[in-house]
Amino acid sequence: MAKTSLSTLLARVGLDWFIVALLAMIGLAKLWPEPGIQEGLFSLSSLATYGVSLIFFFYGLKLNFSQLREGLRNYRLHLVIHLTTFVVFPAVVLAARSLFLTPDTELLWLGIFYVAALPSTVSSSVVMVSIAGGNIPAAIFNASISSLIGVFITPIWMSYLLTSTNGQYDLTDVIGKLTLQVILPVILGLLLNQRLGWLAARFKTSLRYFDQITILLIVYTAFCESFALHSFEKISVDDLLWLAGLMLGLFFLMFGLITLLSRLLNFNREDRITALFCGSKKSLVQGSVMANVLFPGNMAGVALLPIMMYHALQLIVASIIAQSMAQRQKEKYEVIQK
């Protein structure tokens, strides 16, 4: 009974096996980096690449054109979410750059800006909106569209810093690779939705595990190369604590800005909840995929640290907030009923 209660409590605050597994992959990469740095058609890094294309194929298989058409109606909500995700987020982090950047934390700062430039996450945003009682169709639409927009917007934002850092950033090549790896599989899945969409619904749980295992593989191979090239030598425990505090502060800052903007626009409760959770979250899936394309091997592991930390913190904090919103609404309903 005690074990069940502990598991339930951990789940409520977002501490599941996946977060623990992410930490384990970093430890494994430190102790045994050799498998992750091998190259070849069937190397771990190649398998991770194939897995990414399958993730987005099945992602497209879950979508259908009627959902996309229906979602276009609530344009004010969509604008708030995507402007927050792709404009306000990066602009805030870029504006604060001079306050926190030092020569020893330059790579970490690049990873922080990378978090700000990423699209919103899909599955956990919809889950949180559902728990809190928000507009679920709008959440599905915005989280889905955000992933597709991110393939183009994120590399454009990153070109600003990466070009000045190493002078070798080829935006056309990056977008071309991401289009082949992400956009084309999504389009193929979308076109096959009517015939094979039932497969994605039937094996929904299995596909979620496949997504997570692929991300773990990407994280492992990225950190293997970074450890092998000694990329973490300048990063201290104090730097990691600083990073955790900064990621938590960034989440609450954006949450507060979206709350204020939603109230100014007179959003109803459901739309306000959707804006909050879709606009403040960032995608570890997209972060893992793009890191392998955007960053050289010695930088990928360090660049992934901020998004991994933001991912864990956003799950924990957003889960607590969502359940608190649901409880308040339940209490309000009970008062009305009386």
Stockholm file with secondary structure:
# STOCKHOLM 1.0

chainA/1-338         MAKTSLSTLLARVGLDWFIVALLAMIGLAKLWPEPGIQEGLFSLSSLATYGVSLIFFFYGLKLNFSQLREGLRNYRLHLVIHLTTFVVFPAVVLAARSLFLTPDTELLWLGIFYVAALPSTVSSSVVMVSIAGGNIPAAIFNASISSLIGVFITPIWMSYLLTSTNGQYDLTDVIGKLTLQVILPVILGLLLNQRLGWLAARFKTSLRYFDQITILLIVYTAFCESFALHSFEKISVDDLLWLAGLMLGLFFLMFGLITLLSRLLNFNREDRITALFCGSKKSLVQGSVMANVLFPGNMAGVALLPIMMYHALQLIVASIIAQSMAQRQKEKYEVIQK
#=GR chainA/1-338 SS CHHHHHHHHHHHTTCCHHHHHHHHHHHHHHHCCHHHHCCSTTSHHHHHHHHHHHHHHHHHHHCCHHHHHHHTTCHHHHHHHHHIIIIIHHHHHHHTHHHHCCGGGHHHHHHHHHHHHSCCCSHHHHHHHHHHTCCHHHHHHHHHHHHHHHHHHHHHHHHHHHHHHHSCCCHHHHHHHHIIIIIHHHHHHHHTHHHHHHHHHHTHHHHHHHHHHHHHHHHHHHHHHHHHTTTTTTCCHHHHHHHHHHHHHHHHHHHHHHHHHHHHTTCCHHHHHHHHHHHHCCCHHHHHHHHHHHSCHHHHHHHHHHHHHHHHHHHHHHHHHHHHHHHHHHHHHHHHHC
#=GC SS_cons         CHHHHHHHHHHHTTCCHHHHHHHHHHHHHHHCCHHHHCCSTTSHHHHHHHHHHHHHHHHHHHCCHHHHHHHTTCHHHHHHHHHIIIIIHHHHHHHTHHHHCCGGGHHHHHHHHHHHHSCCCSHHHHHHHHHHTCCHHHHHHHHHHHHHHHHHHHHHHHHHHHHHHHSCCCHHHHHHHHIIIIIHHHHHHHHTHHHHHHHHHHTHHHHHHHHHHHHHHHHHHHHHHHHHTTTTTTCCHHHHHHHHHHHHHHHHHHHHHHHHHHHHTTCCHHHHHHHHHHHHCCCHHHHHHHHHHHSCHHHHHHHHHHHHHHHHHHHHHHHHHHHHHHHHHHHHHHHHHC
//
